[in-house]
Amino acid sequence: MVDVRMTMDEYLTLLGGIPMDSEASETDEKKLEPKKKRSSAYSRRYKANFRKVAPRFKLKNGKWKKNGFKSAVKLAHKMSKK
């Protein structure tokens, strides 16, 4: 068997990473942060209504009844329109 010795920098370079001694620039840090999702007033109303309605269309073990998800979505949209 062959014994191979590498420094951490060589290993990261081989993998395509950034060498350890260099610092990440600000643009790299911004790329790592997920963008904040925007939500409209309607989507917030729909979300609340769906959570309110969902238990009616579920079984005791937490699974959806037959056509339960579809019915819950439809009712939540109907309630959100008002």
N, C-alpha and C positions, 0 to 999 in steps of 0.2 A: 504494500500500500504506500502511496505517495503522501508525504507530509508537506502541506502547503501553508506558508505563513504570510499573512497580509496584514497591513495596518487597517484600522477602521476606515480611514479615508479611501484607501484603495478598494476596499470592499464595497463601500457606498457608491463610489464612482463606477465600479463594475455593475452594480445593480441599477445605475442610472439615477441615483439619489444625489443629494447635495452634500459636499464635504462638510464635516462637523465643525471645522474652524470658521467657516463663512456663516454670516448671519443672514436670515431670511429678510428680504426687502419688504417694505410696506405693502406692495402690490401682492406679494405672496400671502401675507396675512389676511388681506381683504378677500382673496379668493377662497380661503378656508372657511370664512364666516358665511353661514347660510343667509340668503336674503330674507327679510321679513315679509311674510305673506300678507297681502292686503285682503281685507274682507269688507264686503258691503253691508249695509244695514239689513238688506233682504237675507243675505247668507247667514247673518247672526240670528235673525228671527227664525229662519228655517232650521238652523242647528238646534235652537232651543225647543222648537216645536217637535222636531224629530225625536229628541231625547225624551220629551214628555209622552209621545205617542208609542214609541217602540215597545215598551213592556206589554202593551195590549196584544201585540202580534207575535209574541214569543211564547214558547213552551216553558214549563217549569224548570227544565234543565238548561235553559238559556238559548236553545236553538230557535231559529225562526220557524214559524208555522208555514204551511204550504201557502205560497204567494204572500206571505206575511211581510217580507221586506218591500215588495212592490206596493202593497197596500199602505204600509207605513210611510213610504216616500210620497205617495199620492196624497194621503191625508195631511202630511206635514206641509206640502206645497199649498194645498187648499187653505190651510190655516194661516199660512204666511202671507197670502195675497191680501188678506183683510187689512 
